[in-house]
């Protein structure tokens, strides 16, 4: 699940809007959505973009439509060549992360890895970013800046933090129900899985080739593909799923199984720092245990006195909530961030929070009343919609929220952050759960759907699937 904050140094593609040469976000509106997927040159480089017209509700294929924004790098062989292998569809996870930005930033690297015989293709999920209609419940940039909350937040920083986050989430749910529009009920994993098959069929192929990443991080890359596996076992050509979660726990449980290895991931940081030595790890100490104790002392110091920071771009505080959230995100990106993370911790310990603050620093908010500009903004509401529309367990009362927080915190020291992902759905509007195999479901049919949907999964796919995981993943454990 994508965090509310991310490391600036490793997620540059998330802010590429200003870097796209001669192609602006408004340019997408000039592409007419089509069922046969017409491509146009876009951005600067070997990129083509298109908008695929799909049903907003697959249960009503002749009703309202949606337009899925796609980007590709064409294969370096002719489609008539015997060497041509068709498109590989990439999903960066999130949920709600932009596949357009993934391919723009990393598509040429992926093409080098896979060879010239494949089209490199990705998309923005329905309701998200450049795909339309987008799900949004804030009417202006200012309203969103003032009210939108991060999906995950450290809740162990004040006595009323759980109750306050729950109450704020109730308002967010009310706004979503009142303002999100017709697209809102159809931002669900089953429809997104069907979109991926539609993309494949629009390329003239019957079976999907897919590589799903879960480290932006993600649940949707995993869940949407498991939807494909459940409903379209015979439609799988090749599939790589990188970073998985327990689908039973995700849909009908509390999500606690995601973080069973999160504490171990932090222990790896302590061990690697000690093994690297003081020359390579600025937060080094005499043993991994000593490094852990040093971090605990830093926690206590920051709780007592947050560190003020002023940079040339912005200003703010490194408080306990920011310290913990930044560390949690850092566990995802071992090779990219652990060295600079250690520098930031050491400097923070000495009272200088600049390096640590810059890891998650964003550009200052600039007020704009331009409705067309706001209409092309890349928003985060899709992430919350996908999660809350999919899951069954949502803490409805403050007592349930407190209980979920306590239960999750007992399982992992990071439970105080992870619990917020379910509490964020409190107050979520009641919408019909749908499946593209039929219309809105009765209560009995909904129960049957969940039984079918969460497994246990069985049956043979068209081709074996490659599953990728590791032993110290903070949210997609190897056990999944």
C-alpha positions as CSV (number, residue, x, y, z in Angstrom):
1,X,0.0,0.0,0.0
2,X,1.5,3.3,-1.0
3,X,2.4,5.5,1.9
4,X,1.1,9.0,2.4
5,X,4.7,10.2,2.0
6,X,7.5,8.9,-0.1
7,X,11.2,9.5,-0.5
8,X,11.9,12.4,-2.8
9,X,15.2,10.8,-3.9
10,X,13.6,7.6,-5.3
11,X,10.2,8.7,-6.5
12,X,11.1,11.4,-8.9
13,X,8.8,9.9,-11.5
14,X,5.9,10.9,-9.2
15,X,6.6,14.5,-10.0
16,X,7.4,14.3,-13.7
17,X,4.6,16.4,-14.8
18,X,6.8,19.5,-15.3
19,X,9.5,17.4,-16.9
20,X,7.5,16.0,-19.8
21,X,8.8,17.8,-22.8
22,X,6.1,19.7,-24.9
23,X,3.4,17.4,-23.6
24,X,1.3,18.6,-20.7
25,X,-1.3,16.9,-18.6
26,X,-3.9,18.9,-20.5
27,X,-2.7,17.2,-23.7
28,X,-4.4,14.0,-22.7
29,X,-7.8,15.6,-23.3
30,X,-6.9,15.9,-27.0
31,X,-6.8,12.1,-27.4
32,X,-10.2,10.8,-28.4
33,X,-11.1,7.6,-26.4
34,X,-11.6,4.6,-28.7
35,X,-12.4,0.9,-28.4
36,X,-9.8,0.0,-31.0
37,X,-7.1,2.0,-29.1
38,X,-5.5,4.6,-31.4
39,X,-2.0,5.7,-30.4
40,X,-0.4,9.1,-30.8
41,X,3.2,10.3,-30.2
42,X,3.6,11.8,-26.7
43,X,6.2,13.2,-24.4
44,X,9.8,13.3,-25.4
45,X,11.2,9.9,-26.6
46,X,9.9,6.6,-27.9
47,X,6.5,7.0,-26.2
48,X,3.0,6.6,-27.6
49,X,-0.2,7.4,-25.6
50,X,-3.8,6.3,-26.0
51,X,-7.1,6.3,-24.2
52,X,-9.1,3.0,-24.3
53,X,-12.8,3.3,-24.0
54,X,-14.2,0.7,-21.6
55,X,-17.5,0.3,-19.8
56,X,-17.7,2.2,-16.5
57,X,-19.6,-0.8,-15.2
58,X,-18.9,-4.1,-16.9
59,X,-22.3,-5.3,-15.7
60,X,-23.8,-2.7,-18.0
61,X,-21.5,-2.7,-21.1
62,X,-23.8,-0.4,-23.1
63,X,-24.0,2.2,-20.3
64,X,-21.6,5.0,-19.3
65,X,-18.0,4.5,-20.4
66,X,-14.6,5.3,-18.9
67,X,-11.3,6.1,-20.6
68,X,-8.2,4.3,-19.5
69,X,-5.0,6.3,-20.1
70,X,-2.2,4.2,-21.6
71,X,1.4,4.6,-22.6
72,X,3.7,2.3,-24.5
73,X,7.1,1.8,-25.9
74,X,6.7,-0.2,-29.1
75,X,8.7,-3.3,-29.8
76,X,11.7,-2.9,-32.1
77,X,10.4,-5.6,-34.4
78,X,7.5,-5.5,-36.7
79,X,4.2,-6.9,-35.5
80,X,4.3,-9.1,-38.6
81,X,7.6,-10.6,-37.5
82,X,7.8,-14.1,-36.1
83,X,9.9,-12.6,-33.3
84,X,7.2,-10.2,-32.1
85,X,5.8,-11.4,-28.8
86,X,3.1,-8.8,-28.1
87,X,2.5,-6.4,-25.2
88,X,3.6,-6.9,-21.6
89,X,1.3,-5.0,-19.2
90,X,3.0,-3.4,-16.2
91,X,1.2,-2.3,-13.0
92,X,3.2,-0.3,-10.4
93,X,0.8,-1.0,-7.6
94,X,-0.2,1.7,-5.1
95,X,-3.0,1.1,-5.2
96,X,-3.6,4.0,-7.5
97,X,0.0,4.5,-8.7
98,X,0.5,5.8,-12.2
99,X,1.6,3.3,-14.9
100,X,2.0,6.2,-17.3
101,X,4.7,7.6,-15.1
102,X,6.3,4.2,-14.5
103,X,6.8,3.6,-18.2
104,X,7.9,7.2,-18.8
105,X,10.6,7.0,-16.1
106,X,11.6,3.3,-16.4
107,X,10.1,1.9,-19.6
108,X,13.4,2.0,-21.5
109,X,15.1,0.1,-18.7
110,X,12.3,-2.5,-18.8
111,X,12.6,-2.8,-22.6
112,X,16.4,-3.4,-22.2
113,X,15.7,-6.2,-19.6
114,X,13.0,-7.9,-21.7
115,X,14.3,-7.4,-25.2
116,X,13.1,-5.8,-28.4
117,X,10.3,-8.2,-29.1
118,X,7.8,-6.9,-26.6
119,X,5.7,-3.7,-26.4
120,X,6.1,-2.1,-23.0
121,X,2.6,-1.0,-21.9
122,X,1.2,0.5,-18.7
123,X,-1.9,2.5,-17.6
124,X,-3.4,4.7,-15.0
125,X,-6.1,2.7,-13.2
126,X,-9.7,3.7,-13.7
127,X,-10.7,6.8,-11.8
128,X,-7.0,7.7,-11.2
129,X,-4.8,10.4,-12.6
130,X,-5.2,10.7,-16.4
131,X,-7.9,8.0,-16.7
132,X,-11.4,9.5,-16.7
133,X,-13.8,10.1,-15.1
134,X,-11.5,10.6,-12.1
135,X,-12.7,10.0,-8.6
136,X,-12.4,13.2,-6.5
137,X,-14.4,14.7,-3.7
138,X,-12.5,18.0,-3.3
139,X,-13.8,20.9,-5.3
140,X,-10.6,22.9,-5.3
141,X,-6.9,22.5,-4.7
142,X,-7.2,24.6,-1.5
143,X,-9.8,22.4,0.0
144,X,-7.8,19.3,-0.8
145,X,-4.6,20.8,0.7
146,X,-6.4,21.8,3.9
147,X,-8.3,18.6,4.5
148,X,-6.8,15.5,2.8
149,X,-5.1,13.1,5.2
150,X,-2.4,10.6,4.4
151,X,-3.7,7.1,4.0
152,X,-1.2,5.8,6.6
153,X,-0.2,7.8,9.7
154,X,1.6,7.1,12.9
155,X,-1.2,7.0,15.5
156,X,0.9,6.5,18.6
157,X,1.9,10.2,18.9
158,X,-0.8,11.6,21.1
159,X,-3.6,10.3,23.4
160,X,-6.4,11.3,21.0
161,X,-4.6,10.5,17.7
162,X,-6.8,7.4,16.9
163,X,-10.0,9.1,17.8
164,X,-9.1,12.2,15.8
165,X,-8.0,10.2,12.8
166,X,-11.2,8.2,12.9
167,X,-13.3,11.3,13.2
168,X,-11.5,13.0,10.3
169,X,-12.0,9.8,8.2
170,X,-15.7,10.0,8.9
171,X,-15.9,13.4,7.2
172,X,-13.8,12.2,4.3
173,X,-16.2,9.3,3.8
174,X,-19.1,11.7,3.8
175,X,-17.5,13.9,1.1
176,X,-16.7,10.8,-1.0
177,X,-20.4,9.7,-0.9
178,X,-21.7,13.1,-1.7
179,X,-19.3,14.3,-4.3
180,X,-17.4,11.5,-6.0
181,X,-20.1,10.9,-8.7
182,X,-21.0,8.0,-10.9
183,X,-17.5,6.7,-11.2
184,X,-17.2,6.1,-7.4
185,X,-18.9,2.7,-7.0
186,X,-16.9,1.2,-9.9
187,X,-13.4,1.9,-8.5
188,X,-13.1,-1.7,-7.5
189,X,-10.5,-4.4,-8.2
190,X,-12.8,-6.6,-10.2
191,X,-13.4,-3.8,-12.8
192,X,-9.7,-3.0,-12.9
193,X,-8.9,-6.7,-13.6
194,X,-11.3,-6.6,-16.5
195,X,-9.8,-3.4,-17.7
196,X,-6.4,-5.2,-18.0
197,X,-8.0,-7.9,-20.1
198,X,-9.7,-5.3,-22.3
199,X,-6.3,-3.6,-22.8
200,X,-4.8,-7.0,-23.9
201,X,-7.8,-7.7,-26.2
202,X,-7.4,-4.2,-27.7
203,X,-3.9,-5.2,-28.8
204,X,-5.4,-8.1,-30.7
205,X,-4.2,-10.7,-28.1
206,X,-6.3,-13.2,-26.3
207,X,-4.1,-13.9,-23.3
208,X,-2.4,-11.4,-20.9
209,X,1.3,-11.0,-20.3
210,X,1.7,-9.1,-17.1
211,X,4.4,-7.9,-14.6
212,X,3.0,-6.5,-11.4
213,X,5.1,-4.6,-9.0
214,X,4.1,-4.2,-5.4
215,X,6.8,-1.8,-4.3
216,X,5.6,1.5,-4.8
217,X,4.2,-0.3,-2.5
218,X,1.0,-2.0,-3.6
219,X,-2.0,-4.2,-3.0
220,X,-3.8,-3.6,-6.3
221,X,-1.1,-5.2,-8.5
222,X,-1.6,-8.4,-6.5
223,X,-5.3,-8.3,-6.0
224,X,-6.3,-7.3,-9.6
225,X,-4.2,-10.2,-10.9
226,X,-5.8,-12.6,-8.5
227,X,-9.1,-11.4,-9.9
228,X,-7.8,-12.4,-13.3
229,X,-6.6,-15.7,-12.0
230,X,-10.0,-16.4,-10.5
231,X,-12.2,-15.4,-13.4
232,X,-9.9,-15.8,-16.4
233,X,-7.6,-18.8,-15.6
234,X,-7.5,-19.6,-19.3
235,X,-6.4,-16.0,-20.3
236,X,-2.9,-16.1,-18.7
237,X,0.0,-16.2,-21.2
238,X,2.8,-15.2,-18.8
239,X,2.6,-13.5,-15.4
240,X,5.1,-12.2,-12.8
241,X,3.7,-11.1,-9.4
242,X,6.3,-9.2,-7.4
243,X,5.3,-8.7,-3.8
244,X,2.1,-10.4,-2.6
245,X,-0.3,-10.1,0.3
246,X,-2.7,-12.6,2.0
247,X,-5.8,-12.0,-0.1
248,X,-8.0,-13.7,2.5
249,X,-6.9,-11.2,5.2
250,X,-7.0,-8.3,2.9
251,X,-10.6,-8.7,1.7
252,X,-12.3,-10.1,4.8
253,X,-9.8,-9.7,7.6
254,X,-8.0,-6.8,9.2
255,X,-4.9,-6.6,7.1
256,X,-2.6,-7.5,10.0
257,X,-0.8,-10.2,8.1
258,X,0.8,-7.7,5.8
259,X,3.3,-6.5,8.5
260,X,4.3,-9.9,10.0
261,X,7.9,-9.2,8.6
262,X,8.0,-5.5,9.2
263,X,10.0,-5.7,12.5
264,X,12.4,-8.1,10.8
265,X,13.0,-5.6,8.0
266,X,14.1,-3.0,10.6
267,X,16.4,-5.5,12.2
268,X,18.0,-6.0,8.8
269,X,18.7,-2.2,8.8
270,X,20.4,-2.6,12.2
271,X,22.5,-5.6,11.1
272,X,23.4,-4.1,7.7
273,X,24.5,-0.8,9.4
274,X,26.7,-2.7,11.8
275,X,28.2,-4.9,9.1
276,X,28.9,-1.8,6.9
277,X,30.9,-0.1,9.6
278,X,31.2,3.5,10.6
279,X,32.7,4.5,7.2
280,X,29.6,3.5,5.3
281,X,26.9,3.8,7.9
282,X,26.6,7.1,9.7
283,X,24.3,5.6,12.4
284,X,26.8,2.8,13.3
285,X,27.3,1.5,16.8
286,X,29.1,-1.4,18.5
287,X,26.4,-3.9,17.7
288,X,23.0,-4.2,16.0
289,X,21.4,-4.1,19.5
290,X,23.3,-0.9,20.3
291,X,22.0,0.7,17.0
292,X,18.5,-0.3,18.0
293,X,18.9,1.3,21.4
294,X,20.3,4.4,19.8
295,X,17.2,4.7,17.6
296,X,14.9,4.2,20.7
297,X,16.8,7.1,22.4
298,X,16.2,9.2,19.3
299,X,12.5,8.4,19.4
300,X,12.3,9.6,23.0
301,X,14.3,12.8,22.2
302,X,12.0,13.7,19.3
303,X,8.9,13.1,21.3
304,X,10.3,15.5,23.9
305,X,11.5,18.1,21.4
306,X,10.7,17.9,17.7
307,X,13.4,19.4,15.5
308,X,12.5,22.5,13.5
309,X,13.8,22.7,9.9
310,X,14.1,25.5,7.4
311,X,15.3,24.7,3.9
312,X,15.5,26.9,0.7
313,X,12.2,25.2,-0.4
314,X,10.1,25.0,2.7
315,X,10.0,24.6,6.4
316,X,8.5,22.3,9.0
317,X,9.1,19.9,11.9
318,X,10.7,16.5,12.2
319,X,8.4,15.2,14.9
320,X,7.8,11.6,16.1
321,X,5.0,11.1,13.5
322,X,7.2,12.1,10.6
323,X,10.2,10.2,11.9
324,X,8.3,7.0,12.2
325,X,6.5,7.3,8.9
326,X,9.7,8.1,7.0
327,X,11.5,5.2,8.6
328,X,8.6,2.9,7.6
329,X,8.7,4.0,4.0
330,X,12.5,3.6,4.1
331,X,12.1,-0.1,4.8
332,X,10.8,-0.6,1.3
333,X,13.9,0.8,-0.4
334,X,16.9,-0.9,1.1
335,X,19.5,-0.3,-1.6
336,X,18.3,3.2,-2.5
337,X,17.8,4.8,0.9
338,X,19.4,3.1,3.8
339,X,22.8,4.9,3.5
340,X,21.2,8.4,3.3
341,X,18.6,7.3,6.0
342,X,21.5,6.5,8.3
343,X,23.0,10.0,7.7
344,X,19.7,11.6,8.4
345,X,19.3,9.8,11.6
346,X,22.8,10.6,12.8
347,X,22.3,14.3,12.0
348,X,18.9,14.3,13.6
349,X,20.4,12.9,16.7
350,X,22.7,15.9,16.7
351,X,19.9,18.3,16.4
352,X,20.1,18.9,12.6
353,X,17.0,17.6,10.8
354,X,17.7,19.0,7.4
355,X,18.7,15.7,5.6
356,X,16.0,13.7,7.2
357,X,13.4,16.4,6.4
358,X,14.5,16.5,2.8
359,X,13.8,12.8,2.4
360,X,10.1,13.5,2.3
361,X,10.1,17.2,1.5
362,X,7.6,18.3,-1.1
363,X,7.2,21.6,-3.0
364,X,5.3,24.3,-1.2
365,X,1.6,24.4,-2.0
366,X,0.7,27.2,-4.5
367,X,-2.9,28.3,-4.6
368,X,-4.6,28.3,-8.0
369,X,-8.2,28.9,-8.8
370,X,-7.8,27.6,-12.4
371,X,-10.4,24.8,-12.7
372,X,-8.8,23.4,-15.8
373,X,-5.5,23.1,-14.0
374,X,-7.2,21.3,-11.1
375,X,-8.9,19.0,-13.5
376,X,-5.5,17.7,-14.7
377,X,-4.0,17.3,-11.3
378,X,-2.9,13.8,-10.3
379,X,-5.0,13.2,-7.1
380,X,-4.7,10.6,-4.4
381,X,-8.4,9.9,-3.8
382,X,-8.2,6.9,-6.1
383,X,-5.9,5.1,-3.7
384,X,-8.4,5.4,-0.8
385,X,-11.3,4.5,-3.1
386,X,-9.8,1.3,-4.3
387,X,-9.0,0.1,-0.8
388,X,-12.2,1.1,0.9
389,X,-14.5,-0.2,-1.9
390,X,-12.8,-3.6,-1.8
391,X,-12.5,-4.5,1.8
392,X,-15.1,-5.9,4.1
393,X,-13.7,-4.9,7.5
394,X,-14.0,-1.2,8.3
395,X,-13.9,0.2,11.8
396,X,-17.3,2.0,12.0
397,X,-17.2,3.3,15.6
398,X,-14.4,4.9,17.5
399,X,-14.4,1.9,19.8
400,X,-13.8,-0.4,16.8
401,X,-11.0,1.9,15.6
402,X,-9.3,1.8,19.0
403,X,-9.6,-2.0,19.2
404,X,-8.2,-2.4,15.7
405,X,-5.3,-0.1,16.6
406,X,-4.5,-2.1,19.7
407,X,-4.8,-5.5,18.0
408,X,-2.6,-4.4,15.1
409,X,0.0,-2.8,17.4
410,X,0.3,-6.0,19.4
411,X,1.4,-7.9,16.3
412,X,4.1,-5.5,15.2
413,X,5.8,-2.3,16.4
414,X,4.6,-0.8,13.0
415,X,1.0,-1.7,13.8
416,X,0.5,1.8,15.0
417,X,1.0,3.0,11.4
418,X,-0.6,0.1,9.6
419,X,-3.8,0.3,11.5
420,X,-4.5,3.7,10.1
421,X,-5.1,2.2,6.6
422,X,-8.3,0.5,7.7
423,X,-9.4,3.4,10.0
424,X,-9.1,5.7,7.0
425,X,-12.1,3.9,5.6
426,X,-14.3,4.8,8.6
427,X,-17.5,6.5,7.5
428,X,-17.1,5.1,4.0
429,X,-20.4,5.2,2.1
430,X,-22.2,1.9,1.6
431,X,-22.1,1.0,-2.1
432,X,-23.2,-2.2,-3.8
433,X,-20.4,-4.6,-4.3
434,X,-20.5,-5.6,-8.0
435,X,-18.9,-8.1,-10.2
436,X,-18.6,-7.8,-13.9
437,X,-20.3,-11.2,-14.1
438,X,-23.6,-9.7,-13.1
439,X,-25.3,-6.6,-11.6
440,X,-25.5,-5.4,-8.1
441,X,-25.5,-8.2,-5.6
442,X,-27.9,-9.2,-2.9
443,X,-26.6,-9.9,0.7
444,X,-26.5,-13.6,0.0
445,X,-24.8,-13.1,-3.3
446,X,-22.3,-10.8,-1.7
447,X,-21.4,-13.4,0.9
448,X,-21.0,-16.0,-1.9
449,X,-18.8,-13.6,-3.9
450,X,-16.5,-13.1,-0.9
451,X,-16.3,-16.8,-0.4
452,X,-15.4,-17.2,-4.1
453,X,-13.2,-14.2,-4.2
454,X,-10.9,-14.9,-1.2
455,X,-10.4,-18.5,-2.0
456,X,-8.8,-20.8,-1.4
457,X,-7.7,-20.3,-5.0
458,X,-7.5,-23.5,-7.0
459,X,-7.3,-24.6,-10.6
460,X,-4.6,-24.4,-13.3
461,X,-3.8,-21.3,-15.3
462,X,-2.8,-21.4,-18.9
463,X,0.9,-21.1,-17.9
464,X,2.7,-21.3,-14.5
465,X,3.0,-18.0,-12.7
466,X,6.2,-16.6,-11.3
467,X,5.8,-15.3,-7.7
468,X,8.5,-13.0,-6.3
469,X,9.1,-12.2,-2.6
470,X,11.8,-11.8,0.0
471,X,12.3,-12.6,3.6
472,X,12.2,-9.1,5.1
473,X,9.5,-7.3,3.3
474,X,7.6,-4.7,5.5
475,X,4.1,-5.2,3.9
476,X,4.2,-8.0,1.4
477,X,5.6,-10.9,3.4
478,X,7.0,-14.1,2.0
479,X,4.3,-16.1,3.8
480,X,1.7,-14.6,1.5
